[in-house]
Amino acid sequence: MIRWAGWIMVLYGAAHTLGALTVEGAARHAGAWFSGKLWGEDLAAMSPAGSAYWLSLASFGPPLILIGSMVLWLNRRGIAPPPFIAWTLGILTVVDAVIMILTPWPILLLANVLLLTGIHRARHREHPVPGSAT
């Protein structure tokens, strides 16, 4: 379950980032990003280049790839990820669902449920309840 959760996170983050850069056309603003045009930009009056940057490279996509990769790395070493990863991502997912209902948030919710279930099972195997059959 932990492995599935990690892969879902990696794929979701990659799809979001690459989709924003290609399908949404954010990459066409790369010249503005690297020229310093966004320095000092007013976030309340965001330019198309600024909006494209926040949708793609500065979105939660790249960190989600990192978090999913960390979950996979820990799992490969037999280490259960800490539950705060799933809880924090779960809270962000619920906030996303409330704010923007028509996003693919159920995919991340599935990853959270799988991760929490996997962590619970891994911890139960490490510390079985006394007197229970194993």
DOLO-680574 format. One record per residue: residue number from 0; chain; z, x, y of N, C-alpha, C, O, CB in turn. Coordinates in Angstrom, 3 decimals. Atoms other than C-alpha are relative to their C-alpha. Glycine has a CB too. Layout:
<nodes>
{node NUM; 'A'; {Z; X; Y}; {Z; X; Y}; {Z; X; Y}; {Z; X; Y}; {Z; X; Y}}
...
</nodes>
This chain:
<nodes>
{node 0; 'A'; {0.000; 0.810; -1.192}; {0.000; 0.000; 0.000}; {0.000; 0.858; 1.263}; {-0.673; 0.547; 2.245}; {1.192; -0.924; -0.006}}
{node 1; 'A'; {-0.062; -0.885; -1.155}; {0.836; 2.834; 2.369}; {-1.372; 0.625; 0.246}; {-1.809; 0.739; 1.391}; {1.070; 1.096; -0.206}}
{node 2; 'A'; {1.327; -0.603; -0.155}; {-2.535; 4.462; 1.705}; {-0.978; -0.997; 0.610}; {-1.740; -0.637; 1.508}; {-0.530; 0.499; -1.357}}
{node 3; 'A'; {0.882; 1.019; -0.564}; {-4.390; 1.210; 2.415}; {0.299; -0.193; 1.486}; {-0.622; -0.287; 2.297}; {0.156; -1.336; -0.760}}
{node 4; 'A'; {-0.395; 0.179; -1.399}; {-2.425; 0.779; 5.654}; {-0.524; 1.152; 0.854}; {-1.069; 0.938; 1.937}; {1.536; -0.101; 0.124}}
{node 5; 'A'; {0.482; -1.169; -0.737}; {-3.263; 4.310; 6.750}; {-1.502; -0.037; 0.205}; {-1.988; 0.245; 1.300}; {0.382; 1.271; -0.727}}
{node 6; 'A'; {1.460; 0.061; -0.120}; {-6.963; 3.868; 6.035}; {-0.447; -1.112; 0.938}; {-1.404; -0.941; 1.693}; {-0.632; -0.199; -1.369}}
{node 7; 'A'; {0.339; 1.096; -0.919}; {-7.068; 0.527; 7.848}; {0.193; 0.463; 1.443}; {-0.648; 0.190; 2.300}; {0.875; -1.261; -0.290}}
{node 8; 'A'; {-0.255; -0.499; -1.354}; {-5.519; 2.187; 10.915}; {-1.075; 0.988; 0.447}; {-1.589; 0.889; 1.561}; {1.375; 0.664; 0.068}}
{node 9; 'A'; {1.026; -0.993; -0.341}; {-7.957; 5.117; 10.834}; {-1.338; -0.685; 0.273}; {-1.993; -0.400; 1.275}; {-0.152; 1.036; -1.137}}
{node 10; 'A'; {1.293; 0.664; -0.157}; {-10.986; 2.877; 10.378}; {-0.023; -0.922; 1.219}; {-1.033; -0.988; 1.920}; {-0.335; -0.795; -1.256}}
{node 11; 'A'; {-0.081; 0.886; -1.169}; {-9.839; 0.363; 13.027}; {-0.103; 0.826; 1.281}; {-0.869; 0.485; 2.183}; {1.327; -0.819; -0.015}}
{node 12; 'A'; {0.034; -0.853; -1.182}; {-9.208; 3.122; 15.569}; {-1.368; 0.617; 0.214}; {-1.859; 0.670; 1.341}; {1.039; 1.088; -0.110}}
{node 13; 'A'; {1.329; -0.600; -0.103}; {-12.526; 4.809; 14.802}; {-1.039; -1.041; 0.402}; {-1.891; -0.768; 1.247}; {-0.396; 0.656; -1.327}}
{node 14; 'A'; {0.961; 1.055; -0.323}; {-14.463; 1.529; 14.933}; {0.140; -0.422; 1.466}; {-0.859; -0.636; 2.151}; {0.199; -1.217; -0.932}}
{node 15; 'A'; {-0.220; 0.389; -1.390}; {-12.877; 0.600; 18.259}; {-0.571; 1.057; 0.947}; {-1.308; 0.734; 1.878}; {1.506; -0.208; 0.272}}
{node 16; 'A'; {0.431; -1.074; -0.893}; {-13.539; 3.974; 19.855}; {-1.517; 0.184; -0.036}; {-2.167; 0.240; 1.008}; {0.694; 1.310; -0.376}}
{node 17; 'A'; {1.450; -0.198; 0.116}; {-17.061; 4.447; 18.506}; {-0.770; -1.225; 0.469}; {-1.837; -1.095; 1.069}; {-0.380; 0.326; -1.444}}
{node 18; 'A'; {0.644; 1.219; -0.482}; {-17.944; 0.819; 19.189}; {-0.022; -0.069; 1.518}; {-1.018; -0.481; 2.112}; {0.705; -1.219; -0.558}}
{node 19; 'A'; {-0.048; -0.002; -1.466}; {-16.830; 1.152; 22.794}; {-0.985; 1.013; 0.573}; {-1.651; 0.746; 1.573}; {1.423; 0.310; 0.493}}
{node 20; 'A'; {0.902; -1.041; -0.498}; {-18.803; 4.367; 23.227}; {-1.466; -0.355; -0.195}; {-2.305; -0.006; 0.636}; {0.296; 1.313; -0.687}}
{node 21; 'A'; {1.406; 0.279; 0.320}; {-21.991; 3.042; 21.621}; {-0.398; -1.439; 0.315}; {-1.207; -1.674; 1.212}; {-0.264; 0.286; -1.466}}
{node 22; 'A'; {0.381; 1.405; -0.154}; {-22.219; -0.746; 21.376}; {0.286; -0.494; 1.423}; {-0.551; -1.157; 2.035}; {0.750; -0.874; -1.025}}
{node 23; 'A'; {-0.366; 0.429; -1.353}; {-20.400; -1.345; 24.664}; {-0.584; 0.923; 1.074}; {-0.529; 0.601; 2.261}; {1.522; -0.053; 0.136}}
{node 24; 'A'; {0.681; -0.897; -0.932}; {-22.220; 1.610; 26.266}; {0.902; 0.843; 0.881}; {0.459; 1.340; 1.917}; {-0.876; -0.787; 0.860}}
{node 25; 'A'; {-0.922; -0.774; -0.830}; {-19.139; 3.401; 27.588}; {-0.441; 1.455; 0.158}; {-0.188; 2.068; 1.195}; {1.394; -0.048; -0.595}}
{node 26; 'A'; {0.392; -1.415; -0.049}; {-20.625; 6.823; 26.784}; {-0.960; 0.299; 1.142}; {-1.044; 1.446; 1.580}; {-0.637; 0.408; -1.313}}
{node 27; 'A'; {0.942; -0.259; -1.096}; {-23.241; 6.399; 29.508}; {0.722; 0.395; 1.291}; {0.088; 0.869; 2.234}; {-0.869; -1.236; 0.250}}
{node 28; 'A'; {-0.794; -0.373; -1.168}; {-20.412; 6.975; 32.016}; {0.639; 1.386; -0.141}; {1.408; 1.802; 0.725}; {1.080; -1.038; 0.238}}
{node 29; 'A'; {-0.624; -1.306; 0.251}; {-19.460; 10.376; 30.549}; {-0.197; 0.965; 1.162}; {0.700; 1.751; 1.467}; {-0.565; 0.613; -1.272}}
{node 30; 'A'; {0.237; -0.883; -1.146}; {-21.042; 12.178; 33.505}; {1.028; -0.222; 1.100}; {1.527; 0.731; 1.699}; {-1.406; -0.217; 0.554}}
{node 31; 'A'; {-1.009; 0.321; -1.017}; {-18.695; 10.378; 35.880}; {1.383; 0.460; -0.453}; {2.169; 0.952; 0.357}; {0.014; -1.518; 0.294}}
{node 32; 'A'; {-1.312; -0.391; 0.507}; {-15.701; 11.075; 33.649}; {0.254; 1.482; 0.212}; {1.326; 1.882; 0.666}; {0.123; -0.342; -1.478}}
{node 33; 'A'; {-0.187; -1.448; -0.034}; {-16.255; 14.814; 33.562}; {-0.326; 0.624; 1.357}; {-0.201; 1.837; 1.526}; {-0.851; 0.639; -1.058}}
{node 34; 'A'; {0.293; -0.522; -1.340}; {-17.287; 15.146; 37.219}; {1.207; -0.106; 0.930}; {1.176; 0.416; 2.045}; {-1.185; -0.749; 0.607}}
{node 35; 'A'; {-1.173; 0.203; -0.844}; {-13.857; 14.173; 38.550}; {-0.066; -1.286; 0.801}; {0.803; -1.541; 1.635}; {0.165; 1.160; 0.933}}
{node 36; 'A'; {0.175; 1.246; -0.749}; {-15.112; 10.831; 39.859}; {1.188; -0.951; -0.164}; {1.475; -1.741; 0.735}; {-1.275; -0.695; -0.446}}
{node 37; 'A'; {-1.110; 0.922; 0.259}; {-12.133; 9.026; 38.314}; {1.328; 0.470; 0.588}; {2.300; -0.285; 0.601}; {0.157; -0.197; -1.484}}
{node 38; 'A'; {-1.240; -0.523; -0.564}; {-9.517; 11.261; 39.952}; {0.398; -0.834; 1.205}; {-0.383; -0.992; 2.143}; {-0.152; 1.489; 0.392}}
{node 39; 'A'; {-0.501; 0.777; -1.122}; {-7.441; 9.134; 42.255}; {-0.545; -1.413; 0.066}; {-0.342; -2.104; 1.064}; {-0.316; 0.698; 1.261}}
{node 40; 'A'; {0.556; 1.356; -0.016}; {-9.226; 5.923; 41.301}; {1.115; -1.029; -0.006}; {2.137; -0.848; -0.668}; {-0.933; -0.223; -1.203}}
{node 41; 'A'; {-0.949; 1.108; -0.053}; {-7.362; 2.721; 42.079}; {-0.159; -0.827; -1.274}; {-1.205; -1.439; -1.489}; {-0.223; -0.882; 1.279}}
{node 42; 'A'; {0.095; 0.728; 1.268}; {-6.594; 1.145; 38.701}; {-0.122; -1.512; 0.204}; {-0.645; -2.211; -0.663}; {1.216; 0.302; -0.862}}
{node 43; 'A'; {0.111; 1.439; -0.261}; {-6.356; -2.305; 40.286}; {-1.431; -0.395; 0.363}; {-1.821; -1.550; 0.194}; {0.955; -0.410; 1.127}}
{node 44; 'A'; {1.402; 0.255; -0.363}; {-9.963; -2.000; 41.509}; {-0.874; 0.965; -0.803}; {-1.601; 1.785; -0.242}; {-0.239; 0.174; 1.559}}
{node 45; 'A'; {0.631; -0.956; 0.906}; {-11.379; -0.197; 38.497}; {-1.528; -0.043; 0.089}; {-2.137; -1.112; 0.116}; {0.442; -0.273; -1.428}}
{node 46; 'A'; {1.455; -0.122; -0.001}; {-14.953; 1.061; 38.630}; {-0.525; -0.222; -1.419}; {0.254; -0.177; -2.372}; {-0.442; 1.393; 0.542}}
{node 47; 'A'; {0.564; 0.104; 1.354}; {-17.337; 0.498; 35.700}; {0.259; 1.258; -0.830}; {0.520; 1.162; -2.029}; {-1.504; -0.263; 0.079}}
{node 48; 'A'; {-0.269; -1.243; 0.730}; {-16.879; 4.176; 34.764}; {1.455; 0.076; -0.438}; {1.753; 0.515; -1.549}; {-0.349; 1.217; 0.864}}
{node 49; 'A'; {-1.421; 0.006; 0.345}; {-13.097; 3.816; 34.858}; {0.303; -0.993; -1.106}; {1.053; -0.691; -2.034}; {0.840; -0.321; 1.223}}
{node 50; 'A'; {-0.182; 1.021; 1.026}; {-13.190; 0.631; 32.825}; {-0.525; 0.486; -1.352}; {0.113; 0.276; -2.383}; {-0.709; -1.300; 0.410}}
{node 51; 'A'; {0.581; -0.525; 1.240}; {-15.456; 2.289; 30.244}; {0.890; 1.083; -0.606}; {1.036; 1.162; -1.826}; {-1.408; 0.561; 0.263}}
{node 52; 'A'; {-0.903; -1.056; 0.470}; {-13.074; 5.253; 30.016}; {1.229; -0.601; -0.682}; {1.610; -0.180; -1.774}; {0.432; 0.903; 1.174}}
{node 53; 'A'; {-1.199; 0.613; 0.567}; {-10.029; 3.049; 29.423}; {-0.304; -0.824; -1.249}; {0.574; -1.014; -2.090}; {0.672; -0.875; 1.037}}
{node 54; 'A'; {0.400; 0.754; 1.192}; {-11.951; 0.987; 26.854}; {-0.253; 0.918; -1.188}; {-0.105; 0.498; -2.336}; {-1.251; -0.824; 0.291}}
{node 55; 'A'; {0.422; -0.889; 1.088}; {-13.003; 4.035; 24.840}; {0.983; 1.146; -0.223}; {1.879; 1.032; -1.060}; {-1.383; 0.564; 0.295}}
{node 56; 'A'; {-0.798; -1.194; 0.262}; {-11.372; 7.462; 25.078}; {1.479; -0.146; 0.334}; {2.323; 0.458; -0.327}; {-0.557; 1.140; 0.767}}
{node 57; 'A'; {-1.398; 0.170; -0.392}; {-8.172; 6.354; 26.818}; {0.625; -1.251; -0.616}; {1.737; -1.635; -0.254}; {0.110; -0.065; 1.513}}
{node 58; 'A'; {-0.535; 1.190; 0.662}; {-7.720; 3.284; 24.618}; {0.985; 0.416; -1.086}; {1.284; 1.600; -1.242}; {-1.143; -0.860; -0.603}}
{node 59; 'A'; {-0.908; -0.307; 1.102}; {-5.333; 3.045; 21.695}; {-0.774; 0.420; -1.254}; {-0.164; 0.751; -2.271}; {0.888; -1.212; -0.310}}
{node 60; 'A'; {0.808; -0.393; 1.155}; {-8.251; 3.849; 19.350}; {0.270; 1.414; -0.487}; {0.611; 1.596; -1.656}; {-1.444; -0.131; 0.335}}
{node 61; 'A'; {-0.268; -1.372; 0.465}; {-7.854; 7.654; 19.262}; {1.429; 0.217; -0.505}; {1.594; 0.846; -1.550}; {-0.274; 0.969; 1.118}}
{node 62; 'A'; {-1.339; -0.165; 0.570}; {-4.033; 7.543; 18.878}; {0.185; -0.749; -1.324}; {0.945; -0.305; -2.184}; {1.038; -0.473; 0.994}}
{node 63; 'A'; {-0.109; 0.734; 1.258}; {-4.428; 4.930; 16.129}; {-0.611; 0.792; -1.145}; {-0.107; 0.750; -2.267}; {-0.679; -1.365; 0.116}}
{node 64; 'A'; {0.573; -0.899; 1.012}; {-6.695; 7.343; 14.247}; {1.036; 1.053; -0.385}; {1.208; 1.355; -1.566}; {-1.306; 0.681; 0.528}}
{node 65; 'A'; {-1.029; -1.013; 0.248}; {-3.950; 9.958; 14.595}; {1.170; -0.582; -0.795}; {1.647; 0.050; -1.738}; {0.505; 0.582; 1.327}}
{node 66; 'A'; {-1.118; 0.628; 0.713}; {-1.199; 7.565; 13.451}; {-0.393; -0.304; -1.444}; {0.365; -0.022; -2.372}; {0.446; -1.296; 0.718}}
{node 67; 'A'; {0.465; 0.275; 1.362}; {-3.242; 6.412; 10.461}; {-0.139; 1.270; -0.825}; {0.207; 1.287; -2.006}; {-1.328; -0.730; 0.039}}
{node 68; 'A'; {0.126; -1.287; 0.699}; {-4.011; 10.027; 9.552}; {1.366; 0.558; -0.374}; {1.536; 1.125; -1.454}; {-0.758; 1.012; 0.871}}
{node 69; 'A'; {-1.349; -0.456; 0.297}; {-0.315; 10.880; 9.778}; {0.603; -0.790; -1.161}; {1.264; -0.217; -2.027}; {0.886; -0.121; 1.241}}
{node 70; 'A'; {-0.489; 0.842; 1.098}; {0.550; 7.942; 7.501}; {-0.622; 0.470; -1.317}; {0.078; 0.580; -2.323}; {-0.334; -1.505; 0.259}}
{node 71; 'A'; {0.672; -0.495; 1.209}; {-2.049; 9.185; 4.974}; {0.541; 1.363; -0.411}; {0.759; 1.612; -1.597}; {-1.516; 0.087; 0.226}}
{node 72; 'A'; {-0.519; -1.345; 0.274}; {-0.774; 12.767; 5.252}; {1.387; -0.081; -0.637}; {1.661; 0.590; -1.632}; {0.058; 0.836; 1.299}}
{node 73; 'A'; {-1.341; 0.169; 0.562}; {2.822; 11.693; 4.635}; {-0.075; -0.574; -1.409}; {0.622; -0.107; -2.310}; {0.851; -0.911; 0.899}}
{node 74; 'A'; {0.123; 0.636; 1.303}; {1.783; 9.475; 1.730}; {-0.477; 0.981; -1.069}; {0.029; 0.973; -2.191}; {-0.954; -1.177; 0.085}}
{node 75; 'A'; {0.496; -0.990; 0.966}; {-0.162; 12.289; 0.044}; {1.091; 0.973; -0.434}; {1.021; 1.536; -1.526}; {-1.170; 0.777; 0.596}}
{node 76; 'A'; {-1.095; -0.916; 0.311}; {3.016; 14.375; 0.132}; {1.208; -0.721; -0.593}; {2.261; -0.116; -0.799}; {0.416; 0.751; 1.247}}
{node 77; 'A'; {-1.084; 0.769; 0.605}; {5.150; 11.593; -1.337}; {1.111; -0.342; 0.966}; {2.236; -0.616; 0.547}; {0.567; 0.751; -1.147}}
{node 78; 'A'; {-1.003; 0.303; -1.021}; {6.964; 10.961; 1.942}; {-0.307; -1.382; 0.577}; {-1.414; -1.641; 1.048}; {0.015; 1.095; 1.131}}
{node 79; 'A'; {0.181; 1.332; -0.592}; {7.462; 7.380; 3.065}; {0.058; 0.133; 1.518}; {0.999; 0.725; 2.048}; {1.090; -1.008; -0.517}}
{node 80; 'A'; {-0.042; -0.051; -1.469}; {6.575; 7.024; 6.756}; {1.218; -0.749; 0.523}; {1.711; -1.665; -0.136}; {-1.290; -0.597; 0.607}}
{node 81; 'A'; {-1.142; 0.728; -0.558}; {9.419; 5.923; 8.999}; {-0.411; -1.422; 0.405}; {-1.511; -1.627; 0.919}; {0.580; 0.760; 1.218}}
{node 82; 'A'; {0.340; 1.397; -0.301}; {9.533; 2.144; 9.478}; {-0.324; -0.249; 1.470}; {-1.048; -1.194; 1.784}; {1.135; -0.892; -0.410}}
{node 83; 'A'; {0.255; 0.266; -1.414}; {9.481; 2.466; 13.278}; {-1.488; 0.072; 0.328}; {-1.928; -0.532; 1.307}; {0.770; 0.987; 0.866}}
{node 84; 'A'; {1.447; -0.044; -0.226}; {5.772; 3.297; 13.048}; {-0.581; -1.402; -0.190}; {-1.319; -1.895; 0.662}; {-0.688; 1.019; -0.967}}
{node 85; 'A'; {0.522; 1.340; 0.278}; {5.004; -0.072; 11.472}; {0.557; -1.025; 0.981}; {-0.179; -1.894; 1.447}; {0.333; -0.415; -1.436}}
{node 86; 'A'; {-0.590; 0.974; -0.920}; {7.431; -1.983; 13.691}; {-0.599; 0.123; 1.398}; {-0.909; -0.886; 2.030}; {1.517; 0.181; 0.064}}
{node 87; 'A'; {0.567; -0.198; -1.340}; {6.104; -0.440; 16.910}; {-1.438; -0.481; 0.048}; {-1.833; -1.185; 0.977}; {0.075; 1.479; 0.410}}
{node 88; 'A'; {1.385; 0.457; 0.049}; {2.496; -0.997; 15.904}; {-0.062; -1.521; -0.162}; {-0.958; -2.169; 0.378}; {-0.752; 0.692; -1.152}}
{node 89; 'A'; {-0.053; 1.453; 0.169}; {3.424; -4.527; 14.842}; {0.281; -0.719; 1.307}; {-0.330; -1.748; 1.596}; {1.056; -0.369; -1.019}}
{node 90; 'A'; {-0.298; 0.601; -1.308}; {4.921; -5.314; 18.247}; {-1.235; 0.071; 0.894}; {-1.585; -0.912; 1.547}; {1.205; 0.717; 0.679}}
{node 91; 'A'; {1.228; -0.128; -0.794}; {1.799; -3.964; 19.967}; {-1.073; -0.967; -0.485}; {-1.816; -1.525; 0.323}; {-0.529; 1.440; -0.059}}
{node 92; 'A'; {0.987; 0.922; 0.563}; {-0.347; -6.051; 17.622}; {0.285; -1.435; 0.424}; {-0.634; -2.174; 0.778}; {-0.017; 0.101; -1.529}}
{node 93; 'A'; {-0.371; 1.358; -0.408}; {1.574; -9.240; 18.420}; {-0.269; -0.203; 1.489}; {-0.768; -1.255; 1.890}; {1.487; -0.275; -0.317}}
{node 94; 'A'; {0.289; 0.098; -1.439}; {1.341; -8.552; 22.165}; {-1.507; -0.140; 0.215}; {-1.949; -0.955; 1.025}; {0.546; 1.248; 0.765}}
{node 95; 'A'; {1.462; 0.093; -0.082}; {-2.409; -7.994; 21.738}; {-0.469; -1.399; -0.391}; {-1.349; -1.964; 0.257}; {-0.666; 1.060; -0.909}}
{node 96; 'A'; {0.397; 1.329; 0.465}; {-2.693; -11.275; 19.833}; {0.312; -1.071; 1.040}; {-0.466; -2.007; 1.220}; {0.701; -0.331; -1.315}}
{node 97; 'A'; {-0.386; 0.982; -1.015}; {-0.873; -13.195; 22.564}; {-0.908; 0.105; 1.225}; {-1.324; -0.911; 1.783}; {1.473; 0.198; 0.410}}
{node 98; 'A'; {0.798; -0.213; -1.207}; {-2.883; -11.656; 25.410}; {-1.476; -0.286; -0.240}; {-2.130; -0.941; 0.573}; {0.173; 1.426; 0.498}}
{node 99; 'A'; {1.435; 0.144; 0.283}; {-6.310; -11.597; 23.776}; {-0.178; -0.508; -1.422}; {-0.371; 0.279; -2.349}; {-0.754; 1.351; 0.198}}
{node 100; 'A'; {0.025; 0.630; 1.321}; {-6.448; -14.027; 20.866}; {-1.286; 0.315; -0.770}; {-1.268; 0.365; -2.000}; {0.157; -1.508; 0.142}}
{node 101; 'A'; {1.278; -0.205; 0.678}; {-10.114; -13.296; 20.118}; {-0.313; 1.477; -0.236}; {-1.460; 1.900; -0.092}; {-1.113; -0.631; 0.806}}
{node 102; 'A'; {0.197; -1.380; 0.414}; {-9.619; -9.663; 19.108}; {0.277; 0.076; -1.502}; {0.851; -0.855; -2.067}; {0.929; 0.983; 0.809}}
{node 103; 'A'; {-0.254; -0.099; 1.451}; {-9.481; -8.413; 15.510}; {1.427; 0.443; -0.341}; {1.624; 1.250; -1.249}; {-0.983; 0.972; -0.624}}
{node 104; 'A'; {-1.391; -0.363; 0.236}; {-5.679; -8.125; 15.650}; {0.493; -0.316; -1.415}; {1.392; 0.378; -1.891}; {0.867; -0.703; 0.993}}
{node 105; 'A'; {-0.494; 0.233; 1.366}; {-5.232; -9.688; 12.162}; {-0.194; 1.209; -0.930}; {0.553; 1.380; -1.893}; {-0.702; -1.208; -0.595}}
{node 106; 'A'; {0.227; -1.202; 0.820}; {-6.642; -6.457; 10.702}; {1.187; 0.951; 0.141}; {1.684; 1.481; -0.852}; {-1.324; 0.716; 0.415}}
{node 107; 'A'; {-1.166; -0.872; -0.203}; {-3.837; -4.422; 12.280}; {1.276; -0.645; -0.517}; {2.172; 0.051; -0.995}; {0.159; 0.341; 1.482}}
{node 108; 'A'; {-1.163; 0.686; 0.558}; {-1.306; -7.068; 11.294}; {0.067; 0.227; -1.509}; {1.145; 0.451; -2.060}; {-0.051; -1.513; 0.319}}
{node 109; 'A'; {0.058; -0.293; 1.428}; {-2.450; -6.606; 7.692}; {0.474; 1.428; -0.277}; {1.245; 1.659; -1.209}; {-1.429; -0.201; -0.531}}
{node 110; 'A'; {-0.435; -1.392; 0.172}; {-2.001; -2.829; 8.052}; {1.515; 0.111; 0.156}; {2.162; 0.838; -0.597}; {-0.710; 0.924; 1.018}}
{node 111; 'A'; {-1.454; -0.037; -0.209}; {1.539; -3.395; 9.389}; {0.758; -0.563; -1.188}; {1.747; 0.019; -1.633}; {0.372; -0.775; 1.255}}
{node 112; 'A'; {-0.665; 0.619; 1.149}; {2.499; -5.709; 6.538}; {-0.081; 0.929; -1.218}; {0.909; 1.127; -1.922}; {-0.641; -1.380; -0.324}}
{node 113; 'A'; {0.150; -0.933; 1.120}; {1.079; -3.282; 3.961}; {0.910; 1.215; 0.172}; {1.550; 1.656; -0.782}; {-1.462; 0.452; -0.128}}
{node 114; 'A'; {-0.826; -1.178; -0.246}; {2.869; -0.353; 5.593}; {1.476; -0.315; -0.188}; {2.188; 0.443; -0.848}; {-0.245; 0.538; 1.406}}
{node 115; 'A'; {-1.418; 0.356; 0.162}; {6.232; -2.122; 5.807}; {0.352; -0.266; -1.457}; {1.416; 0.140; -1.924}; {0.337; -1.231; 0.842}}
{node 116; 'A'; {-0.242; 0.267; 1.414}; {5.938; -3.333; 2.216}; {0.016; 1.300; -0.797}; {0.882; 1.502; -1.647}; {-1.067; -0.953; -0.557}}
{node 117; 'A'; {0.052; -1.291; 0.689}; {4.952; 0.129; 1.005}; {1.220; 0.856; 0.280}; {1.760; 1.490; -0.627}; {-1.244; 0.751; 0.403}}
{node 118; 'A'; {-1.198; -0.763; -0.360}; {7.807; 1.769; 2.897}; {1.215; -0.575; -0.716}; {2.033; 0.173; -1.252}; {0.222; -0.010; 1.534}}
{node 119; 'A'; {-1.131; 0.647; 0.674}; {10.274; -0.771; 1.494}; {0.006; 0.345; -1.489}; {1.052; 0.683; -2.045}; {-0.059; -1.533; 0.193}}
{node 120; 'A'; {0.075; -0.314; 1.434}; {9.055; -0.195; -2.066}; {0.318; 1.465; -0.265}; {1.018; 1.787; -1.226}; {-1.391; -0.335; -0.549}}
{node 121; 'A'; {-0.268; -1.433; 0.183}; {9.129; 3.594; -1.663}; {1.486; 0.296; 0.153}; {2.041; 1.081; -0.616}; {-0.811; 0.838; 1.008}}
{node 122; 'A'; {-1.437; -0.233; -0.215}; {12.684; 3.521; -0.341}; {0.825; -0.614; -1.123}; {1.864; -0.073; -1.501}; {0.445; -0.580; 1.356}}
{node 123; 'A'; {-0.709; 0.642; 1.110}; {13.757; 1.135; -3.108}; {-0.074; 0.891; -1.244}; {0.895; 0.980; -1.999}; {-0.599; -1.408; -0.298}}
{node 124; 'A'; {0.140; -0.913; 1.141}; {12.403; 3.598; -5.711}; {0.884; 1.230; 0.178}; {1.438; 1.740; -0.796}; {-1.469; 0.427; -0.174}}
{node 125; 'A'; {-0.825; -1.173; -0.275}; {14.249; 6.485; -4.009}; {1.491; -0.300; -0.152}; {2.253; 0.539; -0.632}; {-0.281; 0.518; 1.402}}
{node 126; 'A'; {-1.405; 0.391; 0.012}; {17.553; 4.601; -3.764}; {0.143; -1.365; -0.664}; {0.353; -2.367; 0.020}; {0.580; -0.027; 1.438}}
{node 127; 'A'; {-0.098; 1.300; 0.679}; {17.680; 1.889; -6.452}; {1.390; -0.611; 0.174}; {2.385; 0.096; 0.334}; {-0.323; 0.154; -1.499}}
{node 128; 'A'; {-1.251; 0.719; -0.114}; {20.360; -0.757; -6.200}; {0.803; 0.251; -1.284}; {0.275; 0.081; -2.383}; {-0.244; -1.533; 0.241}}
{node 129; 'A'; {-0.792; -0.247; 1.201}; {23.239; 0.149; -8.552}; {0.071; -1.236; -0.887}; {0.275; -2.349; -0.404}; {1.404; 0.449; 0.377}}
{node 130; 'A'; {-0.080; 1.081; 0.964}; {23.222; -1.961; -11.693}; {-1.298; -0.749; -0.205}; {-1.372; -1.626; -1.066}; {1.038; -0.947; 0.416}}
{node 131; 'A'; {1.277; 0.696; 0.186}; {19.605; -3.075; -11.302}; {-0.825; 0.732; -1.026}; {-0.715; 1.949; -1.175}; {-0.775; -0.117; 1.330}}
{node 132; 'A'; {0.885; -0.598; 1.008}; {17.078; -2.481; -14.036}; {-1.166; 0.685; 0.705}; {-1.722; 0.146; 1.661}; {-0.521; -1.079; -1.005}}
{node 133; 'A'; {1.116; -0.724; -0.607}; {14.426; 0.128; -13.200}; {-1.184; 0.017; -0.912}; {-2.221; 0.584; -0.567}; {0.397; 1.414; 0.350}}
</nodes>
